[in-house]
Amino acid sequence: MNKSQETKVNLLGYSRAELISWLARQNIPKFRSKQLIKWIHQKGVLDFLSMTDLPYSMREELNEIAIIKPPLISEEINHDSQINAPQKYLISTSQNNKVEMVLIPQESSKSSDNDIDEQKSSTRQASIRQTLCISTQAGCAVGCPFCATGKQGFNSNLTSDEIIGQLWLGVYSIDSHKIKHHSGIDKNNISNVVFMGMGEPLLNFEPVMSACDLFLDDEAYGLSRRKVTISTSGVVPMIDRMCGRTEVALAVSLHSSDDELRNELVPINKKYPISDLLSVCKKYLKSLSQKDRQITFEYTMLDGINDSISQAKDLARILANIPCKINLIPYNPSPFADYKRSSDKKIYDFSSVLINKGYIVTTRKTRGSKIKAACGQLSGEIISKSKQKSNVYKI
């Protein structure tokens, strides 16, 4: 008799290593993991009985004990009439919350030779480059006061299938710039994945690492290590655990060059001050096999708070010995906070100081603010307000 849907194992969330281990417990040869991963992640097939290169008896057995079940999209939010505007999706979770996922299309620029070398996935055929911004938690325990997610407090971690499932949905279930794959299946050309949605990724470490493993796996999504980015507020012990565990890109939400102000803007700094954070960032860079890699430091520009020329000079000073680029983010207004965005002139002057010091500096375009999908605006629908407040990350 079939197990109920609730008791079956969801193989969507299993990395190759986890799948091999699970198959071994079912006395199924490890080489079948490659076939399963291809069916699930390269072909988007959710039905074991349709996996025609597996023995029929094995398909029946898998159908009895396992499922492949992505999370549900409960709502699509796209009120921006611009061509290639970002699209926001509410994703239902097992805890009856809704987290947000954002698809950000962008016209592709001409690829460099280095980019071509890294384009492993057969899906890179479209002229539109699409970045998928995914969530890892319902709410966030870090509590940055300018961030809508942080203002809600923390409710729950997403499971690995809910995290990995967001990319599966982005590739197979979203009707946006789909291309015909060589297998005949319509697929979206997701070229970049960023863990910049709701939650602190490194406080949900193992499911995030499992997701990274699959995103990079040639038999799954085949993304380049440079095209998968974990954005963190600076959980120092978890960055340390990343060393030798993964080689994805790292973006650090810095927002200040001194501990006193960063304690206010990024409360986790009280436990892991800037000196410790920068030290572990250097260690992570040294652990990478490609030695030309950089850390991205993200810096939200808040009017009258962290945007002075002296603060730009201090930022240049503390980052002097770290291969990095700096991403300035114009603050996106949130109804949960009273901060204001720095003026264009202040952002330009701040950027100029850093450029004159030899840094690569980008200023993020404000996209998605019409649908509250820009940086710091994601809020989802989180239940149990009292539960959130009791689960704030202890610093």
C-alpha positions in Angstrom: 0.0 0.0 0.0 1.2 3.5 -0.8 2.4 5.7 2.0 0.5 8.9 2.5 2.0 12.0 0.8 2.9 13.4 4.2 5.1 10.4 5.2 6.9 10.0 1.9 10.4 11.3 1.5 10.6 14.4 -0.8 13.6 13.8 -3.0 13.5 17.3 -4.5 15.6 18.5 -1.5 18.3 15.9 -1.7 21.8 16.8 -3.0 23.7 14.1 -4.9 25.5 13.0 -1.7 22.3 12.9 0.3 20.5 11.0 -2.6 23.3 8.4 -2.8 23.1 7.8 0.9 19.3 7.4 0.8 19.4 5.1 -2.2 21.9 2.9 -0.4 19.5 2.4 2.4 16.9 1.2 -0.1 19.5 -1.1 -1.7 19.5 0.9 -4.9 22.8 1.3 -6.7 24.5 4.7 -6.4 24.7 5.2 -10.2 20.9 5.6 -10.2 21.4 9.0 -8.4 22.7 10.5 -11.6 19.6 9.4 -13.5 17.3 10.7 -10.8 19.0 14.0 -10.5 18.8 14.5 -14.3 15.1 13.7 -14.4 14.2 15.9 -11.5 16.4 19.0 -12.1 17.4 18.9 -15.8 14.1 17.6 -17.2 11.7 18.9 -14.5 9.9 15.5 -14.2 8.0 14.9 -10.9 6.5 11.5 -11.7 8.8 8.5 -11.0 6.7 6.3 -13.4 7.7 8.6 -16.3 11.5 8.1 -15.8 11.8 5.7 -18.6 15.5 4.7 -18.3 14.9 3.4 -14.8 13.7 -0.2 -14.3 10.0 -0.3 -14.0 10.2 -2.2 -10.7 12.4 0.6 -9.3 10.0 3.2 -10.5 7.2 1.4 -8.7 9.2 1.1 -5.5 10.2 4.8 -5.6 6.5 5.7 -6.2 5.6 3.8 -3.0 8.1 5.5 -0.7 9.0 8.9 -2.1 7.7 12.0 -3.9 9.1 14.9 -5.8 7.2 17.9 -4.6 8.1 21.5 -5.2 6.6 24.2 -3.0 3.4 26.0 -4.3 3.3 29.4 -5.8 0.3 31.0 -4.1 0.5 34.4 -5.8 2.4 36.2 -8.6 2.8 40.0 -8.1 3.8 42.0 -11.1 2.3 45.5 -11.3 5.3 47.0 -13.2 4.5 47.5 -16.9 8.1 47.9 -17.9 9.5 45.3 -20.2 11.6 42.8 -18.3 10.4 44.1 -15.0 11.1 42.0 -11.9 8.4 39.6 -10.8 7.6 38.7 -7.2 6.1 35.4 -6.1 4.6 34.3 -2.8 5.7 30.7 -2.0 3.7 28.7 0.5 5.8 26.8 3.1 5.1 23.8 5.3 4.7 26.1 8.3 1.8 27.9 6.7 3.9 30.9 6.0 4.4 32.6 2.7 7.9 33.7 1.7 8.9 35.8 -1.3 11.0 34.9 -4.4 11.9 37.4 -7.0 12.8 36.9 -10.7 14.9 39.7 -12.1 15.3 39.7 -15.9 18.1 41.7 -17.5 19.4 42.1 -21.1 22.6 40.0 -21.4 25.8 41.8 -22.2 28.4 40.3 -24.4 30.1 37.4 -22.5 33.8 37.5 -21.8 36.0 34.5 -22.5 36.1 33.8 -18.8 32.3 33.8 -18.7 32.1 31.4 -21.7 34.5 29.0 -19.9 32.2 28.9 -17.0 28.9 28.5 -18.9 28.3 24.8 -18.1 24.6 24.7 -18.3 22.9 23.8 -21.6 20.1 26.2 -20.8 22.1 29.3 -21.5 20.6 30.0 -24.9 18.5 33.1 -24.4 19.4 36.8 -24.8 17.8 37.6 -21.4 19.8 36.9 -18.3 17.6 36.1 -15.4 18.6 36.3 -11.7 16.5 34.4 -9.2 16.5 35.8 -5.7 15.4 33.1 -3.2 14.5 33.0 0.5 15.8 30.7 3.2 13.7 31.6 6.2 10.2 32.8 7.1 11.1 36.1 8.7 14.6 36.8 9.9 16.2 36.7 13.3 19.0 39.2 12.7 16.6 42.2 13.0 18.3 44.9 10.9 16.1 48.0 11.6 15.9 49.2 8.0 14.8 45.8 6.6 11.1 44.8 6.2 11.9 41.1 6.7 13.9 41.8 9.9 11.1 43.9 11.4 8.8 40.8 11.3 11.1 38.7 13.5 11.9 35.0 12.9 9.3 32.3 12.4 10.9 29.2 10.8 13.7 27.8 8.6 12.8 26.7 5.2 13.4 23.0 4.4 15.9 22.0 1.8 13.2 21.1 -0.7 11.5 24.5 -0.1 14.9 26.2 -0.9 15.9 24.1 -3.8 12.3 24.1 -5.0 12.4 27.8 -5.6 14.9 27.3 -8.4 12.9 24.4 -9.7 9.9 26.6 -9.9 11.9 29.4 -11.5 13.1 27.1 -14.2 9.9 25.1 -14.9 6.8 26.8 -13.5 7.2 30.5 -14.2 6.1 31.7 -17.6 8.9 34.1 -18.3 11.4 34.1 -21.2 11.0 30.4 -21.7 13.3 28.7 -24.2 13.0 25.3 -25.9 15.5 22.9 -24.3 17.2 20.2 -26.5 15.0 17.7 -24.7 11.9 19.5 -25.9 11.0 20.9 -22.5 10.3 24.6 -22.0 12.7 26.0 -19.5 13.6 29.4 -18.2 17.1 30.6 -18.6 18.1 31.2 -14.9 21.7 32.3 -15.1 22.2 33.5 -11.5 20.9 32.5 -8.1 21.2 34.8 -5.2 20.4 33.9 -1.5 19.2 37.5 -0.9 15.5 36.9 -0.2 13.9 36.6 3.2 16.1 35.3 6.0 19.8 35.0 7.0 21.0 32.0 4.8 23.9 31.1 7.1 21.5 30.6 10.1 19.9 27.8 8.0 23.3 26.3 7.1 22.8 22.7 6.0 19.8 23.2 3.8 21.5 26.1 2.1 24.6 24.1 1.5 22.5 21.2 0.0 20.9 23.7 -2.3 24.3 25.1 -3.3 25.5 21.5 -4.1 22.6 20.9 -6.4 22.8 24.3 -8.1 26.5 23.7 -9.0 26.0 20.0 -9.9 26.5 19.4 -13.7 23.8 16.8 -13.6 21.3 19.2 -12.0 21.5 22.9 -12.8 25.2 23.3 -13.7 25.6 26.9 -12.5 29.0 28.4 -12.2 30.4 29.0 -8.7 30.5 32.7 -9.5 26.8 32.7 -10.4 25.5 31.5 -7.1 25.8 34.1 -4.3 25.1 33.8 -0.6 24.4 37.1 1.1 25.0 37.2 4.8 24.8 39.8 7.6 28.1 38.3 8.9 27.6 35.1 10.8 31.3 34.5 11.4 31.3 30.9 12.5 29.2 29.9 9.5 31.4 31.7 7.1 34.2 29.7 8.6 32.3 26.5 8.0 31.9 27.4 4.4 35.7 27.1 4.0 36.3 23.9 2.1 32.6 23.1 2.1 31.5 25.3 -0.9 33.0 27.8 -3.3 30.0 30.0 -4.1 30.3 33.7 -4.2 30.0 35.6 -0.9 28.3 38.9 -0.4 28.5 40.6 3.0 26.0 43.2 4.2 28.4 45.6 5.8 26.5 49.0 5.8 29.0 50.6 8.1 32.8 51.0 8.6 32.7 51.2 12.4 31.4 48.9 15.1 29.3 51.4 16.9 27.1 52.3 14.0 27.0 48.7 12.7 25.8 47.5 16.1 22.7 49.6 15.4 22.2 48.8 11.7 23.2 45.1 11.8 22.7 43.9 15.4 24.6 40.6 14.9 27.7 42.8 14.8 27.5 43.0 18.7 28.5 39.3 18.7 30.7 39.3 15.5 32.4 42.7 15.2 33.8 44.0 12.0 37.4 42.9 12.6 36.3 39.3 13.1 34.1 39.4 10.1 36.8 40.8 7.8 39.3 38.2 9.1 37.0 35.3 8.2 36.2 36.8 4.8 40.0 36.7 4.1 40.0 33.1 5.2 37.2 32.2 2.9 38.9 33.7 -0.1 42.1 31.7 0.7 40.0 28.5 0.8 38.8 28.9 -2.8 40.5 27.0 -5.6 40.2 30.0 -7.9 42.5 32.7 -6.4 41.1 35.6 -8.5 37.8 35.7 -6.6 36.5 38.6 -4.6 34.1 39.3 -1.8 31.2 41.7 -2.5 30.5 44.1 0.3 27.0 45.5 0.3 26.4 48.9 1.7 22.9 50.4 1.9 23.0 54.2 1.6 21.0 55.8 4.4 20.7 59.5 4.4 22.6 61.2 7.1 23.5 57.9 8.7 26.3 56.2 6.8 26.8 58.3 3.7 29.4 60.9 4.6 32.8 61.4 2.8 34.6 60.5 6.0 32.7 57.3 6.3 33.6 56.5 2.6 37.3 57.0 3.5 37.0 54.8 6.6 35.3 52.1 4.4 38.2 52.3 1.9 40.7 51.9 4.8 39.2 48.9 6.5 38.8 46.9 3.2 42.3 47.8 2.0 43.7 44.2 2.2 40.7 42.3 1.0 40.1 41.5 -2.7 36.6 42.9 -3.1 34.1 45.0 -4.9 31.6 47.3 -3.2 28.0 47.4 -4.1 26.2 50.6 -3.0 22.5 50.0 -2.5 20.2 53.1 -2.5 17.8 52.5 0.4 14.4 51.3 -0.6 11.7 52.8 1.6 9.8 50.5 3.9 6.7 51.2 5.9 8.4 49.5 8.9 11.3 52.0 9.1 11.9 55.7 9.2 15.2 55.7 7.3 15.6 57.8 4.1 17.5 57.2 0.9 20.7 59.1 0.4 20.6 61.6 -2.5 22.0 60.8 -5.8 24.8 63.3 -5.2 25.7 61.8 -1.9 25.8 58.3 -3.5 28.0 59.7 -6.4 30.4 61.4 -4.0 30.6 58.4 -1.8 31.3 56.2 -4.8 33.9 58.6 -6.1 36.0 58.4 -2.9 36.1 54.6 -3.2 36.8 54.6 -6.9 39.7 57.0 -6.4 41.1 54.6 -3.8 41.1 51.9 -6.5 38.0 49.9 -5.6 35.5 48.5 -8.1 32.2 50.1 -7.1 28.7 49.5 -8.5 25.5 51.3 -7.5 22.6 48.9 -7.6 19.7 50.0 -9.9 16.5 50.4 -8.0 14.3 47.7 -9.6 11.3 46.0 -8.2 10.3 48.8 -5.8 6.8 49.1 -7.4 6.0 45.6 -6.3 8.0 45.9 -3.0 10.5 43.4 -4.4 13.6 45.5 -4.0 16.4 45.0 -1.4 15.1 45.2 2.1 11.4 45.2 1.1 10.5 41.5 1.2 8.0 40.7 3.9 5.9 37.7 2.8 3.0 36.6 5.0 4.3 35.3 8.4 2.0 33.8 11.0 2.2 33.8 14.8 3.6 37.2 15.7 4.2 36.2 19.3 6.2 33.2 18.2 8.4 35.5 16.1 9.3 37.7 18.9 10.3 34.8 21.1 12.6 33.4 18.5 14.8 36.4 17.8 18.5 35.4 17.3 20.3 35.8 20.6 23.3 38.0 20.4 
